[in-house]
Amino acid sequence: MKNIRSISTRTQLCAIIGNPVTHSLSPAIHNAAFAELGIDFVYVAFRVENVKHALAGMRALKNFRGMSVTIPHKIDAMSHVDEIADVDLNIGSINTIINENGKLIGLGTDGPGALKAILDAGVEIADKRILMLGSGGAARAIAFTLARKTSLKELLILDINEPLIKKLANDLTAGTEADIKSGLLTDVKLADAMETADIIVHCTPIGMNPKEGVSLVAKKLFRPGQVVFDIVYTPLETKLLSDAKACGLKVISGVEMFINQAVLQFEKFTGEKAPIDVMRQVVYEKLGAIS
């Protein structure tokens, strides 16, 4: 792998903002890709609480080229950019911001990244019942992508945040042709949903730091033939995936969605074709999957 070029007055800055953000592998994956192509970019991580102020800073800094947005800012960030594509505006969340000479353009790569991860795993979505846990920014992006780009039979979304889940369900019903159902996430409702779900898509922070070793789904609720996709990518195998695998189910790690969406972001930031193999290798090395 090539060495990272020295930072100069012309170096383009990219960053990820979130809270928490210490777990993020985005700096490692993007910096490795910059180095591989020998381009004058650098990528860092910022713990941010005030999104408005962070984006004002981005707008003011000429060399601040691109930003990745993670939990919990994917919805709030929309209020502080200048332009959002119609598809992302309807979704209601963004995870990427490009600085075009002080004009901030917001877009999303989570949905396409997640759909590619599912399809690459050989999972058939047509006529399947999908259970989604969570209704935040990433969940919105994935839900809209699945509802618009596939012929799923039903999408049921459960969450503990009643206003958030009602808004997502209403937006999906108004903006797609899919059969959308929603409800509060309770033990009883989850157990009922697991009896008919073909694909479970987990979109909450449960399972990552500081809640590693925790799963929303009790092992006894799994049934043969189900597919479990956890968008959490660190740790590489969450308790949810570990339990599902122990039950003989097909599992999809969030690391594949992470790599897919990062590739799309990289190409938006740089205008260059991403070195996908290098990016994948770095992620798996950092997660301890490659010695």
N, C-alpha and C positions, 0 to 999 in steps of 0.2 A: 504493500500500500504506500502511496506517495506521502511525503511529508506535507503538513499544513503550511501554506505560504505565510510569510510574515505579514502582520497587520500594518496597513499603511493609511494615509489620509484618504485613499480612494476605496478602501475596503467597504463592502456593502454589509450592513448589519441585518441579521434576521434573529428572531427571538421567539420564545414561547412564554405566554403569560398564563398564570393560573394560581390557585390556592387550594390545596398544596401543589407544589411543582417539583419538589426535590426528587421524586421518583422518576421523573420524565427521562426517557431515552432519546428525546428529540435532538438535543445538542450532539450526542454521539453519532447518531445516524446521519444528520445533515452535514456535520463537519467532516465526517469520513467521505461523504459524497463530494463535497466541495474539493477536498484534497485529491480525490481520485481524478477529478476533471481539471485540477490545477486552476481553479477560478478564485478570484479575490473576494470571497465571502467568508463571514464568520457567524456562528449561531450560538446564542446564549439563552439562559433561562432566568426569568424574573418572577418572583412571588409578588402578585399584585392583588390589592384589595379594591382600589378605586380605578375601574376600567376607563372612565371618562378622562382622568388625568393621564393614564398610561397612553391612551391613543392621541391625546393632545401632544404629548412628548414625541410620539412617533411621527406625527404630522410635521412637527417643527424641525426634526432632524433629517437633513437631506440624504444622508447615507443609510437611513433606516428603511430598508427595502421591503421586508416581509415579516409577518407575525403569524404564529400559530396560537390559537386560543383554545384553552381547555377548561375543565371544571373549575369554578362555577360560572364562567363568563360568556358562554357561547350565545346566550340569548341577549344579555345586557349589551354586549359589544355592538349589536345591530343598531343601537340608538346613536352611536358615536362615529359612524362611517358615512361617507358621502354617496356611495353607490352600491347597490346590491342587485344581483341578477334576479329576474322575476321568480325563477324556480327556488332560489334560496330565500327570497322574501316570503314566499308562500310557506316554505318549510318553517321559517321563524327562528332559525339559529344559523350561526356561521362558525367556522373554526379556522378560517384563513383570512388574512388582511394583506393587501398589496398596497404599497405606497407609490403612487404615480405622481411624483413631483408635488407632494403635499395633498393630493387627492387620495383619500383612502377608499379602496374598493374591497368589499366583503364578499366572501363566497364560502361554500362548504365542500369538503372532500370526504366527510365521514360516511355519508350514505353510499356513494359509489364504492368506497373502500370496503365497506361491510358487505355489500352485495357481491363483489368480486370474491371476497373471502369465502362466502357461502357456496358460490358456484364452483370455485376452484376446488372445494372439498368434495365435489361430486354430489351435492345435495339438490334434489328436485324440489322446487317450491310450488309449482303449479298444483292447485287443488289441495293445498296443505293448510292446516290450522296452525297459526303462529301465535304464541304467547310471548308478549314483550313485558319485561319487568323494568319499570322506570319510565319517566316521561320528560326528562330533561333535554338539554340541547342535542346530545348525541342520539338519544332515543327519537327525537323529532326527525332528525335527518334520516335515520335508518327507516323509520316507519313510513315516511313519505316516499322514500326510494322503493321500498318493497311494495307499497300500495300502488305506485304508479308504473313500476317497471316489471312487475311479475303478475301472474294470474293466481295469486293465493286465494284460498277459500274463505278465510276469516282471519282478522287480526284483532286479538284481544289484548288490551293494555291495562296493566295493573300498577298502581303506585299508591303511596301513603299520602301524597299531596293532592287533595281533591280538586282545588282550583286549577292546578297545573294539568292534571290528567283530563279534566273536562274540556279545557281549552284545546288540548292536542286532539282529543276525540272529535270535537266540533270542527276543528280545522281540517282534519283528515276527511270527515264526512262531506264537508263542503268542497274540498279541493281534489278529491279522488273518487273513483267509482267502486272502491273496495268496500267489503262488508266489515265495518269497524264496530268493535264493542269495547267497553271500558268499565272499570270499577275500582273501588278502594282495595288496596292490598291487605287482606286479612288472611289468617291461617285457613279459614273455611273456604274463602274465595279462591285462594291459591290451590288448595287441594282439589276443588272442583275443576279448576282450569287445567290442572295437570292430567286429569283423566282423559281429556280429549285433545290436548296439544300434541302436534306432530313435531314442531320446532320451537325450542325455547330460546329466546334472545334476551340475555341479561344486560341491562344498560344502567345499572346503579354502581356507585363506588364500593359497594360491599364486596370484600374479597381482596381489596388492595389496602396498603398502609393508610390508616392505622387499624384496619379491620381485616387483616390477613387471617386466614384460617376460619373465616365465617362464611356461611352460605345462606341465602334466603330460602333455598329449596331443601327440605328434608330428604334424605336419601330414599326413604320409604315411598316417596311420591313419584319416583321415576317409573316408567313402564317401557317394555321392550319396543324397539323401533324408533324411539325418539332421538332427535338431534339437539344437542345443547351447544349454543354459541355464547361465550362470555366475552364481552368487549374489553374487559379488564385484561391488560397484557403484562402487568408486573404485580405478582409473580407470574411466571410463564404458565404454570398450572395452578389455578385457584382451587379452593375446596369444592366449589360447584363443579368444575370440570373433573376433578379427582373422583368425586362421588359418582358422577355420571359415567365416567370411564370404568369404574369398579362395577357398575351395573351393566356393562357391556354396550353402552351407547356410543354413537359417533359423537365426537366433540370437536369444536372449532375454537382455537385459541384466539384471543383478541390481538395477538401479535401480528397475525396476517392482515387484519383490518388496519392495524397501526402502520404496517409497512406500505400497504396499498395507498392509504391516505397521505402518507409522508412523501411517496413518490409523486403524487399529483401536486402536493404543495411545492416540492423542490422544483418541479418543472415550471410552476407559476412564478416562483421567486426568481429563477435564473434564466428561463427561456431555453434551457439545455435539456437534453434527454437524460433522465436519471440513471445512474449506474445501479440498477436494482439488485444485482447479485451482491455488490459491496454493502449496500444498505441492509439487506437481509442478514448477511454474515455478521455485521457489527451488532445488530439487535440480538441475535442468538448467542453471540459471544458474551455480551453484557448480561444476558439472562442465565448464563451458565450452561447453555445447551451444547456448546462446542468447547472442547478442551483446548 
